[in-house]
Amino acid sequence: MFHFRHVHPNVLIGTASDRYAGWMGQIYSEERFGSAVSVRPKTVGGKRFEEKVLPVESVEEYFQHFSVLELDFTFYTLLFDKALRPTQNYHVLRTYGKHLDKDDRVILKVPQVVFAQRIWRGGKFLENPDYLNPEIFTRQFHEPAVDLLGSAISGFIFEQEYQPKKKRGTSAEYAAALREFLEKIPEDDRYHMETRTESYLREPYFRVLETYGVGQVLSHWTWLPPLGRQFALSRHRFLSGGNQSIIRLMTPIGVRYEDAYIRAHPFNQLIEGMMSPRMIDETVEIMGAAIGQGVHMNVIINNRAGGNAPLIAQKVSERFLQSNFKGG
């Protein structure tokens, strides 16, 4: 019922993060992990929640069902500190590595300190002095990540936050800054960029991605246009030099993170009426386009897109297998 590893040779289906106790009975077995659940507090939208999570070794059961996993905890902290000493995130990532089989693949989110123009500190957003710092990315994240996981890493996601109209520049200015950054970091055909400001998704930006073989992350997210529109803006091109592409199903269109989280928690079922109507169809259409161009498509699903990532994955795979691409 929840087995997605063999949907198609060019399709990898996975989730944004793992270890959710709400997936017990779907992905995780009660016998093995029922007594290993821990609780961590989280405040979202002024409300306090308890997140029930499983230990890292549960990833072994995760990969019995999925073929790829996005690890998003790396977004919040670098792997090495300024003195190049391992951080807590380094040790967590190393633990994940101990539980990966040879065919398991992970996608890592690049820390926000590298790719966010503004960071939330002291109750407000402040300009990030380390934005697009190639040395920090290389020494404190990319090198230790590759050292730990090597070829198990199938992608690195650079996610930039939405830029308010009063703060943003032009697409050409944004593209020029990216070009300078990409010139200085290690060559790697696993880079993908998720740019959450629609006005940046113009030809100067796509030319930079194409020049450096960087993939365009197609993200189903609050303030971005639908997936089909994002794909059309790039003229239906898959730009990654590694012949990979990533779709991320994050939140319903027009729904803020906080509201999506509150509706979806505790992530154990689909929420009626929560998913955007065209999300599944457009995902499957782009999967078909990727297959037609010989590109491997990674579909990453967040609980906040509809309540429960495994059940959304089930809908995506069922719709895909009903489509004209089921035979490859």
PyMOL commands that set and color helices and strands:
alter all, ss='L'
color gray80, all
select helices_A, chain A and resi 21-23+30-33+56-62+73-75+88-98+112-115+134-152+171-184+198-200+203-212+227-233+257-264+279-292+303-305+309-322
alter helices_A, ss='H'
color red, helices_A
select strands_A, chain A and resi 11-16+38-44+47-53+68-71+105-109+118-121+124-127+153-160+191-195+215-216+218-220+244-249+296-301
alter strands_A, ss='S'
color yellow, strands_A
deselect
rebuild
show_as cartoon
